[in-house]
Amino acid sequence: MIRNTFALLFTLLISLQLIADETVIQGSIKGFDSKTIKVGVYSDYITNEKEWLNEQVIINGNFKLSINLDEIKQVILRIEDKETSLFAEVGQVYNVSLTFDEEANRGQSFNKFLNLSFPFPKATELNQQIKSFNKAYQDFFEQNYAKMMYKGANKETEAFLTSWRKKAESKELAFLKNYIIYALANLEDIRGGSNVTLENTFVKGQPILYHHKEYMNFFAQFYQEDFDQLTIKSGSQKMMKALMFEESLDRTLEELNILKNFESVELTELYLLYGLFEVNHKKVINQESSQKILQEITKKGQNQENKEIAGNILKALERYGKSMEAFNFTLLDANGKEHSLTDYKGKQVYLSFWSNTSIPSLRELKVMQKLHSEYGDKVHFVSINLDDDPSINKSVAQANKYTWDFLHFGGDYQLREAYQITTVPTYFLINEQGGISKAFAEGPIEMERTFFNTLK
């Protein structure tokens, strides 16, 4: 009996602990009833892959989302194609108010933002302290940017850095301290600080903060194109041989560490991951060799974080591989007729995404008209409009007498995510079997040469 009572109490305590550790984000938003709100985090800050943790239908303007976090993380809230974020601590409850400003987002086909506010803000709360620092940083940057570009704001920059470094040291919360420290490191990098000093101070010998936005922002900015340049430097031949011909992860890391002198294998591997991801669209590294190294890291990487980043990079690359089947859709054209991607099998499909708010989109549709008149019997031309108002799609097609299939995305935000559309116009070339033969393909001006050479 005593043993059973103890077991029951133990189970109850564990249950209460699990409930206490849940992070809750709850609040209100008008005008989005029956819409789904999702909450997630960045799986990593190299690929910016997002992991969605929970979702809920908004009822009477209210929502409540519970998630489990193991550390402080940037949390994303999304409704359709509109996003905002906050920094959430483990086990805390956040009451928020969301609004969507139509005027502020007018003309935005992408990066639509929700406004987030805290009805009862406390100055000592993490988000309020970050907001206070961000405002000071932004004000300084706006006032001194022009001078900094001409090396004329050294005194002002040094005073700002010194002041906020002292404030950072006084912060008890490590996440907040590091947020300020690495944002200031970014500022030092922007003003042209010594690369050796920056690397020795903020990278080498420091813990890798994989899930810290500002640390990873600094890492990406500091090492931008660094690996690309390293591959062509004198002395990199052994590393390139290990990577491209031996296809050996261990040998590649060994030679890379000699070149970079990181001393930490985890850091060397992270640098390699970022480098391979950055140069993938270039023909610096054989893509098959790159993918083999990435696959090896997913199995025997130095830590779980590097394994996950390698997996996310592979996912991003494979999403647009030649053997990858294009994401199917069923959409309405300008006349209300339904079309699916599978309907177009048998011919190549030149797929474009466009918006009426994008001048390049409208200009290239004019060029597409000429391309369609020449190759429309051999290639399916399909243009998908991403404006919220479907009548725009019809009016543009009719006003310009475009005769190929003009489809409207119909609020299918999953379609935009599947094709990773972050700007317009964007083009894809899909083969006769429905596989992607070229992601982010050339626009119609350049594509004319491709069609001329391949469709004679």
ZIRASUL-V456276 format. One record per run of one state. SS is the DSSP state (H for helix, E for strand, C for the rest). FROM is the first residue (numbers start at 1). LEN is the number of residues. Records with the same first field share a line. If there is no record, write none. Layout:
SS = FROM-LEN / FROM-LEN
This chain:
C = 1-1 / 30-6 / 43-7 / 58-1 / 60-2 / 69-4 / 80-2 / 89-4 / 100-12 / 114-1 / 118-8 / 150-4 / 170-4 / 191-4 / 203-10 / 223-3 / 231-6 / 245-4 / 261-4 / 280-7 / 301-3 / 319-6 / 326-4 / 334-4 / 345-3 / 355-4 / 376-3 / 386-4 / 400-5 / 409-4 / 419-7 / 431-4 / 439-5 / 455-2
H = 2-20 / 126-24 / 154-16 / 174-17 / 195-8 / 213-10 / 226-5 / 237-8 / 249-12 / 265-15 / 287-14 / 304-15 / 341-4 / 359-17 / 390-10 / 413-6 / 444-11
E = 22-8 / 36-7 / 50-8 / 59-1 / 62-7 / 73-7 / 82-7 / 93-7 / 112-2 / 115-3 / 325-1 / 330-4 / 338-3 / 348-7 / 379-7 / 405-4 / 426-5 / 435-4
